[in-house]
Amino acid sequence: MHLAAPLLSLLPLDQPKLNKGNHMGLDMYLSASTCASGYEHTQDARFEKILSIINLNRTDVHKFLEVNVTVGYWRKANAIHNWFVKNVQGSNDDCRQYYVSPDHLKELRRICKLALFDYNAGDFESAAKTLPPTEGFFFGSTKLDDGYKADLEHTIELINRCLSDTFKGFDFNYRASW
């Protein structure tokens, strides 16, 4: 019998509270995952530390741990969601999880910076062409307002953190639900 690796999922404490309206709506998550080996020949220093954090012993798990953490959350950031659907999900808006490469993150950050530059310059038409809002069932406002700007700024900060040394060796995945 093959035992699956334990899965640890944590929501960082510093996540902004992005409350945009009622409880129904577009919720978007970016997760980061990595493995820590407990095999003698590939011992990873993180293995023992993770075991202690989740209050398990070596005998409780197989020889490796998979760690999955939620590193990002957006609420009704429909322009960002639309970018993921078109550029990562092959236009399949199906609430499934999709792998996001570092190149995808870099491109989204570049697009957000361009849209933010246009927004700050008062060129809302160019911002909307660069990163257009999209309509959907409970997807929130499609106006280019302070919420749109906050989504851009939040996304840039989030991607900067994801591309830092902190997450070196992690894989990223995007998922949305509504």
C-alpha positions as CSV (number, residue, x, y, z in Angstrom):
1,M,0.0,0.0,0.0
2,H,1.4,3.4,-1.0
3,L,0.8,6.2,1.5
4,A,0.4,9.7,0.2
5,A,2.7,12.4,1.5
6,P,1.1,14.5,4.2
7,L,-0.1,17.9,2.8
8,L,0.4,21.0,4.8
9,S,-1.5,24.0,3.7
10,L,-1.2,27.4,5.4
11,L,-2.6,30.8,4.7
12,P,0.0,33.5,5.4
13,L,-1.0,35.8,8.2
14,D,-0.1,38.9,6.3
15,Q,-2.8,38.4,3.6
16,P,-4.8,41.5,3.0
17,K,-8.4,41.4,3.7
18,L,-9.8,42.0,0.2
19,N,-13.6,42.2,1.0
20,K,-15.4,43.2,-2.1
21,G,-19.1,42.8,-1.5
22,N,-21.2,39.9,-0.5
23,H,-19.9,36.4,0.3
24,M,-20.6,34.9,-3.1
25,G,-18.1,35.6,-5.8
26,L,-14.8,35.1,-7.5
27,D,-12.1,33.8,-5.0
28,M,-8.7,33.2,-6.5
29,Y,-5.7,31.4,-4.9
30,L,-2.0,31.1,-5.8
31,S,-0.3,28.2,-4.0
32,A,3.3,27.2,-3.8
33,S,4.5,23.6,-3.2
34,T,7.7,21.8,-2.6
35,C,8.9,18.5,-1.3
36,A,11.2,17.7,1.6
37,S,13.0,14.4,1.6
38,G,13.5,12.2,4.6
39,Y,15.5,9.6,2.8
40,E,19.0,9.0,4.3
41,H,20.9,9.8,1.1
42,T,18.9,12.9,0.3
43,Q,18.1,14.2,3.8
44,D,16.6,17.7,3.6
45,A,17.0,19.9,6.7
46,R,13.4,21.1,6.3
47,F,12.0,17.5,6.8
48,E,12.5,17.4,10.5
49,K,11.5,21.0,11.0
50,I,8.2,20.5,9.1
51,L,7.5,17.3,11.1
52,S,7.9,19.2,14.3
53,I,5.6,22.0,13.1
54,I,2.8,19.6,12.2
55,N,3.4,17.5,15.4
56,L,4.3,14.3,13.6
57,N,7.1,11.8,14.0
58,R,9.2,10.1,11.3
59,T,7.2,6.9,11.8
60,D,4.0,8.8,11.0
61,V,5.0,9.6,7.4
62,H,6.6,8.0,4.4
63,K,10.1,9.2,3.4
64,F,9.1,12.6,2.1
65,L,6.7,15.5,2.7
66,E,4.8,17.6,0.2
67,V,4.3,21.1,1.5
68,N,1.6,23.2,-0.1
69,V,1.1,26.8,1.0
70,T,-1.4,29.4,-0.1
71,V,0.8,32.4,-1.0
72,G,-1.8,34.6,-2.6
73,Y,-5.4,35.4,-2.5
74,W,-7.6,37.7,-4.5
75,R,-11.3,38.5,-4.2
76,K,-13.2,39.4,-7.4
77,A,-10.0,40.6,-9.2
78,N,-11.6,39.7,-12.5
79,A,-8.9,41.3,-14.7
80,I,-6.2,39.1,-13.0
81,H,-8.4,36.0,-13.3
82,N,-9.1,36.7,-17.0
83,W,-5.3,36.9,-17.5
84,F,-4.8,33.5,-15.9
85,V,-7.7,32.0,-17.9
86,K,-6.3,33.2,-21.2
87,N,-2.5,32.7,-20.6
88,V,-2.3,29.8,-18.2
89,Q,-5.5,27.8,-18.5
90,G,-5.9,27.7,-22.3
91,S,-9.1,29.7,-22.1
92,N,-10.7,27.0,-19.9
93,D,-12.5,28.8,-17.0
94,D,-13.3,25.6,-15.1
95,C,-12.3,26.2,-11.4
96,R,-9.5,23.6,-11.7
97,Q,-5.9,24.0,-10.5
98,Y,-3.3,25.0,-13.1
99,Y,0.5,25.0,-13.0
100,V,2.0,28.6,-13.2
101,S,5.6,28.9,-14.4
102,P,8.0,31.5,-13.2
103,D,7.8,33.0,-16.7
104,H,4.0,33.3,-16.4
105,L,4.4,35.2,-13.1
106,K,7.0,37.5,-14.7
107,E,4.7,38.2,-17.6
108,L,1.7,38.9,-15.4
109,R,3.8,41.2,-13.3
110,R,5.0,43.1,-16.4
111,I,1.4,43.4,-17.6
112,C,0.2,44.7,-14.2
113,K,3.0,47.2,-14.1
114,L,2.0,48.5,-17.6
115,A,-1.7,48.7,-16.6
116,L,-0.8,50.4,-13.3
117,F,1.4,53.0,-15.2
118,D,-1.5,53.8,-17.6
119,Y,-4.0,53.9,-14.7
120,N,-1.8,56.3,-12.7
121,A,-1.4,58.5,-15.8
122,G,-5.2,58.7,-16.1
123,D,-5.1,56.7,-19.4
124,F,-7.9,54.2,-18.4
125,E,-8.5,53.1,-22.0
126,S,-4.9,51.9,-22.3
127,A,-5.0,50.2,-18.9
128,A,-8.2,48.4,-20.0
129,K,-6.6,47.3,-23.2
130,T,-3.5,46.0,-21.3
131,L,-5.3,44.1,-18.6
132,P,-9.1,44.2,-19.4
133,P,-11.7,43.5,-16.7
134,T,-14.1,40.7,-17.5
135,E,-17.7,40.0,-16.6
136,G,-18.8,36.8,-14.9
137,F,-21.3,35.4,-12.4
138,F,-20.4,37.3,-9.2
139,F,-17.1,38.5,-10.6
140,G,-17.4,42.0,-9.2
141,S,-17.0,45.4,-10.8
142,T,-15.6,45.8,-14.3
143,K,-14.9,49.5,-13.6
144,L,-11.4,50.8,-13.6
145,D,-11.5,52.2,-10.1
146,D,-9.5,52.1,-6.9
147,G,-10.3,48.4,-6.6
148,Y,-8.8,47.7,-10.0
149,K,-5.7,49.7,-9.0
150,A,-5.5,47.8,-5.6
151,D,-5.6,44.5,-7.5
152,L,-2.7,45.5,-9.7
153,E,-0.6,46.7,-6.8
154,H,-1.4,43.6,-4.8
155,T,-0.5,41.3,-7.7
156,I,2.8,43.0,-8.3
157,E,3.7,42.7,-4.6
158,L,2.6,39.1,-4.5
159,I,4.6,38.1,-7.6
160,N,7.7,39.9,-6.2
161,R,7.5,37.8,-3.1
162,C,6.9,34.6,-5.1
163,L,9.9,35.2,-7.3
164,S,12.2,36.0,-4.3
165,D,14.7,33.5,-2.8
166,T,12.1,32.6,-0.2
167,F,10.3,30.4,-2.8
168,K,13.3,29.1,-4.7
169,G,12.5,25.5,-5.7
170,F,8.8,25.8,-5.3
171,D,6.2,25.1,-7.9
172,F,3.2,27.5,-8.3
173,N,-0.5,26.7,-9.1
174,Y,-3.5,28.9,-9.6
175,R,-7.1,28.1,-8.8
176,A,-10.3,30.1,-8.8
177,S,-13.8,29.3,-7.5
178,W,-17.1,31.2,-7.6
